[in-house]
Amino acid sequence: MTITASMVKELREQTGAGMMDCKKALVATDGDMAKAVDWLRENGAMKAAKKENRTAADGLSKVVVNGNKATIVELNSETDFVAKNEKFLALLDSTVNAIAAADPKTLDEALALKGADGTTLEEEIVQARAVIGEKISLRRFANVEKTDDEEFGTYMHNGGLISAVVVVKGSKDPQVAKNMAMQVASMAPEYVSSKDLPAEVVEHERQIQTELMNNDPKNANKPDAIKAKIIEGKISKALEDVCLVDQIFFLDQDKKVGAWLKEQGAEVVTFVRYKVGEGIEKKQENYAEEVAKMAMGK
């Protein structure tokens, strides 16, 4: 059967796959459009599987709020260029909305969610890999709940390179919650207050400060009680930046967040912050070397 340009165009518009892939699919299925779609999905899945070992450290995060529930996700790609792709953005939207609607507890549960056409979220991601040509992966998500007398604050920086959702109580002013989301996004606290610090974190810092104290000759003749007091002070100082309420408020450098919240009659209950790619070691590409290899036919 003759494969016409219009057939290739139709298949490409239907699937988003490349022109040559569409032509190969139609040739392989003797022009059967439905079978060609399946062929692309099957072969796309095989191609996507080859991308599994590649590093996806770029991408975007996103927050959506539905009533008393907020959902935040991080969807990764290999390059920031692909993160601007319309298909990637559409996948990000469908991913966060599916997770918001179903409230899965684990990544496996999230990937198994089915859309209206019966396609799972994992299959949708695999198809996107085949079309976009990069490894795409759902890295993490969280569903955050609040009560009727609490307020959500959300903020997405640079289109979602950093996203934050905060639950605030004691104030129904949405700007208070918004300010806290911006504080969390920009200053990257790890805990709401020192009360939330795990014992092992404090003990680790105590060991560091004790070693620094004992290794400094200036402290050799100080009484143990004085040393202990100095160490505790240094622990508090070292850990204040990881506690939201102890940070300097980004809108007023003369105040700490805790003091500003007290003025508003508010307090932060919890927060979630995602910075895209944090903790993922990116492979460093040597493009000059790659181009030289290509030129030499390697």
C-alpha positions in Angstrom: 0.0 0.0 0.0 1.2 3.5 -0.8 1.9 5.6 2.2 0.8 9.2 1.4 2.0 12.4 3.0 -1.5 13.1 4.3 -1.5 9.8 6.1 1.8 10.6 7.8 0.5 14.0 8.7 -2.7 12.6 10.2 -0.8 10.1 12.3 1.7 12.7 13.4 -1.1 15.0 14.5 -2.8 12.2 16.3 0.3 11.0 18.2 2.8 13.8 18.2 5.5 11.4 17.0 8.2 12.4 14.5 7.5 12.3 10.7 9.9 9.4 10.1 8.6 7.4 12.9 5.0 7.9 11.7 6.1 6.8 8.2 7.8 3.7 9.6 4.7 2.8 11.6 2.4 3.1 8.6 4.7 1.0 6.4 5.0 -1.6 9.1 1.2 -1.8 9.5 0.3 -1.5 5.8 -1.3 1.8 6.3 -3.7 0.8 9.1 -4.0 3.9 11.2 -5.1 2.2 14.5 -2.4 -0.4 14.2 0.2 2.3 13.4 -0.7 4.1 16.7 -0.2 0.8 18.6 3.1 0.3 16.7 4.3 3.7 17.8 3.3 3.1 21.4 5.0 -0.3 21.5 8.2 0.9 19.8 8.1 4.1 21.8 8.0 2.1 25.0 11.1 0.2 23.9 12.8 3.5 23.1 11.7 5.0 26.4 13.0 2.0 28.3 16.5 2.7 26.9 16.3 6.2 28.5 15.8 4.8 32.0 19.5 5.0 32.9 19.8 8.6 31.8 19.6 11.4 34.4 16.5 13.5 34.6 17.4 16.4 36.9 15.6 19.3 35.2 11.8 19.8 34.8 9.2 21.6 36.8 7.1 21.4 40.0 3.5 22.5 40.4 1.0 23.2 43.1 -2.8 23.0 42.7 -5.4 23.7 45.4 -8.8 22.0 45.6 -10.8 23.1 48.6 -9.0 21.8 51.7 -6.4 19.9 49.8 -3.3 21.1 48.0 -1.2 18.8 45.8 2.4 19.5 44.8 4.4 17.4 42.3 7.8 17.3 40.7 8.1 16.0 37.1 11.6 15.7 35.8 13.1 15.9 32.3 16.7 15.7 31.1 17.0 19.4 30.0 15.3 22.7 30.9 14.5 23.1 27.2 12.1 20.2 27.3 10.6 21.5 30.5 9.2 24.4 28.4 7.7 22.0 25.8 3.9 22.1 25.5 3.6 18.4 25.7 5.7 18.3 28.9 3.6 21.1 30.4 0.4 19.3 29.5 1.8 16.1 31.1 2.6 18.1 34.2 -1.0 19.4 34.4 -2.5 16.0 33.9 -0.2 14.4 36.4 -0.9 16.9 39.2 -4.6 16.8 38.5 -4.8 13.0 38.5 -2.9 12.8 41.8 -5.1 15.6 43.3 -8.2 13.7 42.4 -7.2 10.2 43.5 -5.0 10.9 46.6 -2.5 8.1 46.1 -0.1 7.4 49.0 3.0 6.1 47.1 4.7 6.7 43.7 3.6 3.2 42.6 0.0 4.0 43.4 0.3 7.3 41.5 1.8 5.7 38.4 -1.0 3.1 38.4 -3.7 5.8 38.2 -5.9 5.4 35.1 -7.3 8.2 33.0 -10.7 8.2 31.3 -9.3 6.2 28.3 -7.8 3.5 30.6 -4.2 4.6 30.1 -2.2 4.7 33.3 -0.1 7.6 34.4 3.0 5.5 33.9 1.9 4.7 30.3 1.3 8.3 29.7 4.8 9.2 30.9 6.3 6.5 28.7 4.4 7.8 25.7 5.7 11.3 26.4 9.3 10.0 26.6 8.9 8.4 23.1 7.4 11.6 21.6 9.7 14.2 23.4 12.8 12.1 23.1 14.0 12.5 26.7 13.7 10.6 29.9 10.6 11.9 31.8 9.9 10.8 35.3 7.6 11.6 38.2 10.0 12.1 41.1 7.8 12.9 44.1 4.5 14.4 45.2 2.6 15.3 48.3 -1.0 15.9 49.2 -1.4 18.5 52.0 -4.6 18.9 53.9 -6.0 21.8 56.0 -9.0 22.5 58.1 -11.7 25.0 57.3 -10.2 27.6 59.7 -6.8 27.3 58.2 -5.4 28.9 55.0 -3.2 27.6 52.2 -0.4 29.7 50.8 1.2 28.7 47.5 4.0 30.0 45.4 5.8 28.8 42.3 9.1 30.5 41.4 10.2 30.7 37.7 7.3 28.7 36.5 7.8 25.9 39.0 11.6 25.5 39.3 10.8 26.0 43.0 7.3 25.4 44.5 6.0 25.7 48.0 2.7 25.1 49.8 2.2 26.3 53.4 -0.7 25.8 55.9 -1.3 28.8 58.2 -3.7 29.1 61.0 -4.9 32.1 63.1 -5.2 34.4 60.1 -7.7 34.3 57.2 -5.7 37.0 55.3 -4.5 35.1 52.2 -1.5 37.5 51.9 -0.1 36.2 55.2 -0.1 32.6 53.9 1.2 33.8 50.5 4.1 35.6 52.2 5.0 32.4 54.1 5.0 30.4 50.9 7.3 32.9 49.4 9.5 32.8 52.5 9.7 29.0 52.3 10.4 29.0 48.6 13.2 31.6 48.8 14.9 30.7 52.1 14.5 26.9 52.1 13.8 26.1 55.7 13.6 22.4 56.6 11.4 22.7 59.8 8.8 25.0 61.1 10.6 25.6 64.5 13.2 24.1 66.7 10.6 21.9 68.3 10.4 20.0 65.0 14.2 19.3 64.8 14.9 15.6 65.0 17.1 14.7 68.0 19.8 13.2 65.7 20.1 16.5 63.8 20.7 18.4 67.1 23.1 15.8 68.4 25.1 15.9 65.1 25.4 19.6 65.4 26.4 19.3 69.1 29.2 16.9 68.1 30.5 19.3 65.6 30.4 22.3 67.9 32.0 20.3 70.8 34.8 19.3 68.5 35.3 22.8 67.4 35.3 24.0 71.0 37.8 21.4 72.1 40.2 22.0 69.2 40.4 25.7 69.8 43.4 26.5 72.2 41.6 29.7 73.3 39.0 27.5 75.1 41.5 25.3 77.0 41.2 27.0 80.4 37.4 27.7 80.3 35.3 25.9 82.8 33.2 23.0 81.5 29.9 24.8 82.4 30.9 27.8 80.3 31.9 25.6 77.4 28.6 23.8 77.6 26.7 27.1 77.5 28.7 28.4 74.5 28.2 25.1 72.7 24.4 25.3 73.2 24.4 28.9 71.9 26.3 27.9 68.8 24.0 25.0 68.2 21.0 27.3 68.3 22.7 29.8 65.9 23.8 27.1 63.5 20.3 25.6 63.2 18.2 28.8 63.1 18.4 29.0 59.4 16.8 25.6 58.9 13.9 26.6 61.1 11.3 28.8 59.4 10.3 30.9 62.5 13.9 31.7 63.3 14.8 33.0 59.8 15.0 36.6 58.9 11.7 37.7 57.3 12.3 38.4 53.6 10.0 41.5 53.6 11.5 43.0 56.7 15.2 42.4 57.5 14.8 43.7 61.0 12.4 40.9 62.0 12.4 37.2 62.3 9.5 35.2 60.7 8.3 34.2 64.2 7.9 37.8 65.3 6.1 38.8 62.1 3.7 35.9 62.4 3.0 36.8 66.0 2.1 40.4 64.9 -0.4 38.8 62.4 -1.8 36.5 65.1 -0.8 33.6 62.9 1.3 30.5 62.9 2.6 28.0 60.3 1.2 24.5 60.8 3.3 22.8 58.1 4.9 23.3 54.7 6.3 21.4 51.7 9.0 22.8 49.4 10.2 21.3 46.1 13.3 22.6 44.3 13.5 20.8 40.9 16.5 18.4 40.7 17.7 19.0 44.3 19.8 16.1 45.4 20.2 14.6 41.9 23.7 14.5 40.6 23.6 15.8 37.0 25.9 14.3 34.4 28.3 16.9 33.0 28.3 16.9 29.3 31.4 17.8 27.3 29.7 19.1 24.1 33.0 20.1 22.4 34.3 16.5 22.9 31.0 15.1 21.7 31.1 17.2 18.5 34.7 16.2 17.9 33.7 12.5 18.1 30.9 13.0 15.7 33.2 14.7 13.2 35.6 11.8 13.4 32.8 9.4 12.8 33.1 7.7 16.3 
